[in-house]
Structure formats: structure tokens, C-alpha cells
Amino acid sequence: MKNLNSFKMPKISKIAASSTLDFYSANTESVLSLPLMEGGINAGFPSPAQDYIDLKIDLNKTLIANPSSTFYGVVKGFSMQDAGIVDGDILIIDKSLEPQDGDTAVCFIDGEFTLKYVKIEPDAVFLVPANPNFKPIKVTEENNFCIWGVVTYSIKNHKR
């Protein structure tokens, strides 16, 4: 199996930063085919077939459907911890998707970015955290608000 410790990440550009997220452009020009275990990974006893991995996967092609409108975000904070998204995790954010009720989204409200569930009701929009230490935010007409993008994938950072 190829040693990934010597792999160098393709250069990505930081395009913005806030108190809750750092944003990076998605560079889909690079190709890195990694071994893929087609039948899944057994969480019990190892399979002898694991020594014969032939399939490859390119994460750019698999995770990014709309390259021109996709960005990476690095999470700062713990308002979505009960959703499994915590400080240091990497998000793949697609700005071309129409937000739906219940989506995890990057929202811009009153000059700040925030990561929350979007709860869409007939007469209101709420930004709902996944941590009881944070309160939901009701979006009103007085707020400067937009849903900046929908989170399509969250990649765990186990180096913490």
C-alpha cells in the first residue's frame, strides 16, 4: 500500500476567514487516485481480501459535484458538535445548491459566518445549532442574512 505520509497536499488558496470558519478554494485540477476497498471495511475480523485492493478513488471527483461553486471550510468552534462537526474538521460547501429544511449550511448573518442547521418554516427561518450550549437564531427582516452554501461533506480531523 502506498505511504500517504509522503503525499503533499495540492496548494489551495485561503479566500476568507471568520471567527467560525476559514474558507479555501477547491482545486479540482489535481488527481490523486487512492486505494478503495469496494466491499466496505469490516469492523469485526479482517478480511484476507484486503491484501488485494485494485480499485482507486479520486476524492475530487467523488466529493465535488460542482467545482466552480464548491469551497472548503475549516471549522472553528463546537456549535455543531452533536452533529459530529467540531473544531478543525474540513467541510465541503456547495454554493450552487438550493438550501432545504434540515440542511447543514454556512450562513452569513449580520456580518458573521455561522454553521448551523437551517430550519425553514412558512413564516420564519431559524439557524439551529447541534449543541445545547448554543441557542437557535431566528432570522428576521432586520437581519442582513444569506445562506452562503450547503455542506455536502464533513471530513473528520483526527489529528487533534
C-alpha positions in Angstrom: 0.0 0.0 0.0 1.2 3.5 -0.8 2.6 5.6 2.1 0.4 8.6 2.3 2.7 10.4 4.8 4.9 11.5 2.0 1.9 12.9 0.0 1.9 16.7 -0.3 -1.5 18.4 -0.4 -2.1 20.4 -3.6 -1.8 24.2 -2.9 -5.2 25.6 -2.0 -5.9 29.3 -1.6 -7.4 30.8 1.6 -10.1 33.2 0.4 -11.7 34.3 3.6 -11.7 33.9 7.4 -14.2 34.4 10.1 -14.4 33.6 13.8 -16.2 30.3 12.9 -14.8 29.2 9.6 -11.7 29.6 7.3 -12.6 29.3 3.6 -10.4 27.8 0.9 -10.9 27.5 -2.9 -11.4 23.9 -4.1 -8.7 22.9 -6.6 -10.0 20.1 -8.6 -7.2 20.1 -11.2 -5.1 17.7 -9.2 -5.7 14.0 -9.4 -4.8 11.6 -6.6 -6.2 8.1 -7.0 -6.3 6.3 -3.7 -6.9 2.6 -3.0 -10.6 1.8 -2.4 -12.0 -1.2 -0.6 -15.0 -1.9 -2.7 -16.8 -4.2 -0.3 -16.6 -1.8 2.6 -14.5 -2.1 5.7 -15.3 -4.9 8.2 -15.5 -3.6 11.7 -15.1 -7.1 13.0 -12.4 -9.5 11.9 -10.1 -8.5 9.0 -10.8 -10.0 5.6 -7.9 -11.8 3.8 -9.1 -10.0 0.6 -7.7 -6.7 2.0 -4.3 -7.6 0.5 -5.8 -7.4 -3.0 -7.1 -3.9 -3.4 -7.3 -2.9 -7.0 -9.9 -0.2 -7.2 -9.0 3.5 -7.0 -10.9 6.6 -6.0 -10.2 10.3 -6.7 -11.8 12.3 -3.9 -12.0 15.4 -6.1 -14.3 13.6 -8.5 -16.2 11.8 -5.8 -16.8 14.7 -3.3 -17.1 17.7 -5.6 -20.1 17.8 -7.9 -19.9 21.5 -8.9 -16.2 22.6 -8.9 -16.8 26.2 -9.8 -19.1 26.7 -6.8 -17.5 24.5 -4.2 -15.3 25.6 -1.4 -13.6 24.1 1.6 -14.2 25.4 5.1 -12.2 24.6 8.3 -14.5 24.6 11.3 -13.7 26.8 14.3 -15.7 26.0 17.4 -18.2 23.5 18.7 -21.8 24.7 17.9 -22.4 21.7 15.7 -20.6 19.0 17.9 -23.7 16.9 18.4 -23.9 16.6 14.6 -20.3 15.3 14.6 -18.8 18.5 13.3 -16.2 20.1 15.5 -13.2 22.4 15.6 -10.6 21.5 12.9 -13.0 19.4 10.7 -13.0 20.2 7.0 -16.3 21.0 5.2 -17.1 20.8 1.5 -19.5 23.6 0.8 -21.5 23.9 -2.4 -22.9 27.4 -3.1 -25.0 26.2 -6.1 -27.3 24.0 -4.1 -30.8 25.3 -3.1 -31.0 25.0 0.7 -33.6 22.6 2.1 -35.2 22.4 5.5 -32.8 20.5 7.8 -29.6 21.1 5.7 -26.4 21.9 7.4 -25.4 25.3 5.9 -22.9 28.0 6.1 -24.9 31.2 6.7 -23.9 34.8 6.7 -25.8 36.8 9.3 -25.2 40.4 10.4 -21.5 40.4 9.3 -20.6 37.0 10.6 -20.4 33.5 9.2 -22.0 30.6 11.1 -22.5 26.9 10.6 -26.0 25.7 11.6 -28.9 23.5 10.6 -31.4 25.5 8.5 -35.0 25.2 9.8 -37.4 26.7 7.2 -40.9 27.4 8.4 -43.7 29.1 6.4 -43.2 32.4 8.2 -39.6 32.2 9.6 -36.1 30.8 9.2 -34.2 29.5 12.2 -30.4 28.7 12.4 -30.3 25.7 14.8 -27.1 24.6 16.5 -26.3 21.0 17.3 -25.1 21.8 20.8 -27.4 22.6 23.8 -24.9 25.3 24.9 -25.9 27.4 21.9 -29.3 29.0 21.2 -31.2 28.9 17.9 -31.1 32.1 15.9 -34.4 33.4 14.5 -33.7 35.3 11.2 -35.9 38.4 10.9 -36.3 41.0 8.2 -33.9 43.3 10.2 -31.0 40.8 9.8 -28.5 41.0 7.0 -28.8 37.3 6.1 -28.0 34.9 3.3 -27.4 31.1 3.1 -23.9 31.1 1.7 -23.7 27.4 0.9 -24.8 23.9 1.8 -22.4 21.5 3.4 -22.2 18.3 1.3 -19.5 16.5 3.2 -17.7 16.8 6.5 -14.2 15.3 6.9 -13.0 14.5 10.4 -9.7 15.8 11.6 -8.4 13.0 13.9 -5.0 14.8 14.5 -6.4 16.9 17.3 
